[in-house]
Amino acid sequence: MKIMVTGADGYIGSVLAPFLLEHGHDVTGVDCGYYQRGWLYHDGKDRPAILSRDIRALTAKDLAGFDAVVHLAELSNDPLGEHDPHTTYAINHEGSVRLAGLCKEAGVRRFVYTSSCSVYGAGSDDEIKTETSEPAPQTAYAKCKVLVERDLREMADRSFTPVFLRNATAFGASPRMRFDIVLNNLAGLAWTEHEIKMVSDGTPWRPLVHVLDICEAIRLCLAAPADAISGEAFNVGGDHLNYRVREIADIVASVFSGCRTSFGLPSGDNRSYHVSFAKIRRHLPEFECRWTAERGARQLHDVFSRIALTPEFFAYPAYTRLQELKRLLATQQIDADFRWQPYREI
């Protein structure tokens, strides 16, 4: 297939694009380049050509000739979304729906949208969330995911197949690393400080999924019959990867020897969701999560050892989405709408 991957230079995209190339697809990337400074290690993989473009500036002509679009390019977590909810809605909701409309206009037949299990928001300990559970989004980021799913589902027809992958919280190594997601962050703390000092009691549920397992789910959605996936949402992860945050901390501590773990008081953040992943196995029976949290922690330990990760490198703004966007705003490289401001000679 001829595939466009938006956000191809991001945390997932920089793993996904080479993954799809290795599986024989013709891949073109699109990325606006917010996080180009963050390159943790070289993976030796071929990468596709990248169109340096904000998704809000794409046209139907840019999309003509593609069989599928995999859409990753949004403001990518809850803290970043809450920093400026207006711009979050403009990019994550309006920008994504506009992009899907352009795809349909250009004859792109398949649209894989990376949604999130964060749409489930807050849940009780005895409640297991499925794709039919009522969403309870707590943040602008999660609310946008719900709105995009709603609007794209209405666009589905025999010529246009949207599918929504509600990813669990990602983890694992990527050249464009993120240290602002739970397992990656705890692993970085364990390596650089030899201590995981948590400010909360660690009781909320967080399902996890390795970045390579997300890539496999996307690949299978690209290959699946349209009637198996059209307009469908799938939780992406594994039932055995539902953890309480304190369990994730304990797993990381068991891999990073000599690391101490401590917990604080209950947090005001009420996001907690225990999720079922049965539906994706029914519709895409080849899918299974091959990465456990422990294996992912060992992968990160190996990467940190090879590159000699320092506390300064761990704290580098480009590896934390909100910090890097604040830096770009403060230096006036992007405007209030998060659009690049070109350098002009004085």
C-alpha angles and dihedrals in degrees: 000000000000103000135185115206115197114205089027092156095052133095096281097024095058088058097037099051095057089041091057092045089054089054092057102260126139103238133191121182132213122196135156092214104234092145103036091123091065111084110146101180143343115257097188093233130138114251130202127244110279123217106213098221141130108238088233088066098050118115134202087254090060089055100044114119098022120124095202144007123211106201116208101138107110136112094283116217146023100264092049092047092050092050090073113002093180093059090040090059092044093055106027100038109020095031094049095047090047090051092051090050091052090049091054091047091050094050098253103157103196130045119185110195120195105220125167144239085234086087086081091063111175126011140165121259093251096048119095113199121226132178089268093055115112109259116242103186114187101189141043089252093056094040090056091053090056092048094049092050090050095049097043093047088061089055095057116115139137091291100042126050117188119182128184123217110198097201121203115230106302125232139171140075123314130165087235091052128196120206094178096081120087109253094035090049094049091048091052091050091048092052099042102034103021086226136087103206107181121197092207133054091252095231101128118104118245121178113211136207130182117241091240091054088053088053091052092051089052092049091052092049089053090054101038123104109267094238090058095059112015111130091353128134119214128192105226116213139056133281089235089057096067105114140166110238091246089056090054089051091051092050091051091047091052090057097042099059118215092025118136123215127205133172135210137204126306111289129236087230103100097186107129129144135169107199138201118221098187097111097061090052090053096049097033103029093177091064120103133148108249095181125076124196091253093052090049091050089051090050090054092046089055093048093047091050094049095049095036093234111216129201089249092053091046090053094046107132095230090069093056113061100211094045093052094047090050089052092051090049094046092051091046092237088130127031129231090279090053093250119143117256108214118231112251127196114249 
